[in-house]
Amino acid sequence: MINIEKFELENGLRLIFHKDESTPIAVVNTLYNVGSKDEDPERTGFAHLFEHLMFGGSVSIPDFDTALQFTGGENNAFTSNDITNFYITIPSQNIETAFWLESDRMLELDFSQKNLDIQRNVVIEEFKERYLNQPYGDVWMHLRKMAYRDHPYSWPTIGKDISHIEGASLEDVKSFFYHFYAPNNAIIVVSGNLESQYVFDMVKKWFGGIEKRDVKIKPMPPIPAQTKQNRMVLKKDVPYDALYMAFGMCKKSDPDFYATDLLSDILSNGRSSRFYQNILTKGEVFTELDAYITGEIYEGLFMINAVLVEGESMEVAEHMIWDEINKLINDGISEYELQKVKNKLESTKVFSEINATSRAYLIAMYELTDGADEINHEIEKYRKVTVDDIIKVAKNLFRPENSSVLEYFANK
């Protein structure tokens, strides 16, 4: 059981405290409810750009990292389609430094042309290195466009096109900041061997004076209904032929989410999984075969990725995957097989919650979606999944008209 206390400041900032007596290190996790889904379709990549800008200096603190390192702290951040998340680990006795740093960059960044140019160039180089020049780097640009079509999930967090970041002006950046990076659009989770009243007083001291902002979170539109399979063929300078299959799946809050997650483990988690035992061990067609879920807050994707043995047929590879899927649907699974993946998933969840940084982030995500208390009920929801639930989900999920398929051929 993860014990938590919840507070809310007058400016709308949500604070969640978890007392952790097991470590002298405290975690301050700041989650902003803004991701690539909140961008203008013609001005994408801004949420990811801000992940970098938030470390480039704030109104009173020109060097974020140096100030933190002097007190023994470390920090990092990441952006997704749904959120932007910043976290600091620091000795508990120095936690006020973390509040000072986070509150200053929530208040206002160093909006100088020089800082924008520096961080923009970093993001542009990342775009080129990871998405344009890396083998298979452009996969998600094509898959998201196929699977989501004219939807806020239809581009990756780096953005649709490099020109969107290249053309970002100082006014564009300021406007994006003041619309989304605000106390009334943030959740702060503090974990450590501290007293809750002290944490509340410190957060009120450093964040209480930041005014609410006019946050404009647009309602998420429904995913356009897919009535036929989407297919794309690419031929580029990559080492081997690869196959990507994306199936539209339910929201994270949907009861079927837990069965869908377990289904991905049945197919592909470890050496006892079906893909490994029935396909990979034969070593004839695939060198890699994996299944996983993307786990967006709204409708996500169930992914099957494969790398083919050189010279093998893409048609044969896809047929083998469908055969294995149909075998699961038609022949079912045993209670033993389901219990095995439940046990494995439960141990993974428990270990992730032991890590203080992961635990603080998970608490923040639950607060955003279902309420922080729900973190204590997650494992029970997985335990309740039945064999019939798995088959029902598989039948609904694995339909050709619910899939987007990318055949990625090596240019030889």
Sequence and secondary structure as in RCSB ss.txt:
>XXXX:A:sequence
MINIEKFELENGLRLIFHKDESTPIAVVNTLYNVGSKDEDPERTGFAHLFEHLMFGGSVSIPDFDTALQFTGGEN
NAFTSNDITNFYITIPSQNIETAFWLESDRMLELDFSQKNLDIQRNVVIEEFKERYLNQPYGDVWMHLRKMAYRD
HPYSWPTIGKDISHIEGASLEDVKSFFYHFYAPNNAIIVVSGNLESQYVFDMVKKWFGGIEKRDVKIKPMPPIPA
QTKQNRMVLKKDVPYDALYMAFGMCKKSDPDFYATDLLSDILSNGRSSRFYQNILTKGEVFTELDAYITGEIYEG
LFMINAVLVEGESMEVAEHMIWDEINKLINDGISEYELQKVKNKLESTKVFSEINATSRAYLIAMYELTDGADEI
NHEIEKYRKVTVDDIIKVAKNLFRPENSSVLEYFANK
>XXXX:A:secstr
    EEEE TTS EEEEEE TT SEEEEEEEES  GGGSBTTB SHHHHHHHHTTS BSS S HHHHHHTTT EE
EEEE SS EEEEEEEEGGGHHHHHHHHHHHHH B   HHHHHHHHHHHHHHHIIIIISSTTTTHHHHHHHHHHSS
STTSS TT S HHHHHT  HHHHHHHHHHHSSGGGEEEEEEESS HHHHHHHHHHHHTTS               
  S EEEEEEES SS EEEEEEE   TTSTHHHHHHHHHHHHHSSTTSHHHHHTGGG SSEEEEEEEE   SSS 
EEEEEEEE TT  HHHHHHHHHHHHHHHHHH   HHHHHHHHHHHHHHHHHHHHSHHHHHHHHHHHHHHT GGGG
GGHHHHHHT  HHHHHHHHHHH  GGGEEEEEEEE  
